């Protein structure tokens, strides 16, 4: 059987982060691909690799390197058109990309999304999947539609199974590793002209909007299961699920406890307590917080004001309560007023 003659394809790269780095490396290693440019943009802590990584990779391989936080300017519209690219791979780009930019590539822009499109489009999709008690998340490689998030026909998809212990870090690590492999697989299919496109069903779409660091604040009147999901969804590499409290053993100073990991237990007997109260359990070997459904959230790993701390040594009294009530807030305002007037 005669081997198929593969024509070398011009594939541009725009993107950032660890995922982008691994995809760019795979593109560089593909002898059937010529890369006419690399455009990098502003990095955020959770995505990983920054400008220096991409600039070095480009320079080491004699690829023109550029930096910009937008592609929708006339400069980049013209530049991409002038490169006569067949395809552009876009990884973790900052904003939506316009029609004039996308049309500059013969086949369009290829993107990876952490979600089984058309479900879980948009922002913080893996975080929302944990909060929504999903038993699976997914990866979708698709061609982008101008001015829209995560729309456009799908080239490849793959399911990521989830359990009731899956954390956001585990999902993101999987997406970074397997996502890069899936993108490179899709690019290979396109280079060989061995791919088909599947349109997204708009009637089944689910749009997710951004989550902010303050969304990690715990409401102790929520059920323990809901709080535990928040801990798994808001954790590393994000700021985490947290609760402010007035430390009764430290002159009432306001502190912030961030919960890195926890699990749910039942109290061994009937009991009376207010949600947010810290309990000593298992012969003083563990600390737990009462939740709104009267189940206990056992503190496994915590940080106090950003410093890793032992839950047992951090809470030595049975009079500690999580959260800040009106009286505490008013006292803090009164102290501030006295300092200002001093």
MOJOMO-V994637 format. One record per run of one state. SS is the DSSP state (h for helix, s for strand, l for the rest). FROM is the first residue (numbers start at 1). TO is the last residue. If there is no record, write none. Layout:
# MOJOMO-V994637
ss->SS from->FROM to->TO
ss->SS from->FROM to->TO
This chain:
# MOJOMO-V994637
ss->l from->1 to->8
ss->s from->9 to->15
ss->l from->16 to->16
ss->h from->17 to->29
ss->l from->30 to->32
ss->s from->33 to->34
ss->l from->35 to->37
ss->s from->38 to->40
ss->l from->41 to->44
ss->h from->45 to->47
ss->l from->48 to->50
ss->h from->51 to->60
ss->l from->61 to->64
ss->s from->65 to->67
ss->l from->68 to->73
ss->h from->74 to->82
ss->l from->83 to->86
ss->s from->87 to->91
ss->l from->92 to->98
ss->h from->99 to->102
ss->l from->103 to->108
ss->s from->109 to->113
ss->l from->114 to->120
ss->s from->121 to->122
ss->l from->123 to->124
ss->h from->125 to->131
ss->l from->132 to->135
ss->s from->136 to->143
ss->l from->144 to->153
ss->s from->154 to->161
ss->l from->162 to->167
ss->h from->168 to->191
ss->l from->192 to->197
ss->s from->198 to->198
ss->l from->199 to->201
ss->h from->202 to->204
ss->l from->205 to->206
ss->s from->207 to->208
ss->l from->209 to->212
ss->h from->213 to->216
ss->s from->217 to->217
ss->l from->218 to->223
ss->h from->224 to->234
ss->l from->235 to->240
ss->s from->241 to->247
ss->l from->248 to->252
ss->s from->253 to->265
ss->l from->266 to->276
ss->s from->277 to->281
ss->l from->282 to->285
ss->s from->286 to->290
ss->l from->291 to->295
ss->s from->296 to->304
ss->l from->305 to->306
ss->s from->307 to->309
ss->l from->310 to->310
ss->h from->311 to->314
ss->l from->315 to->320
ss->s from->321 to->323
ss->l from->324 to->325
ss->h from->326 to->341
ss->l from->342 to->342
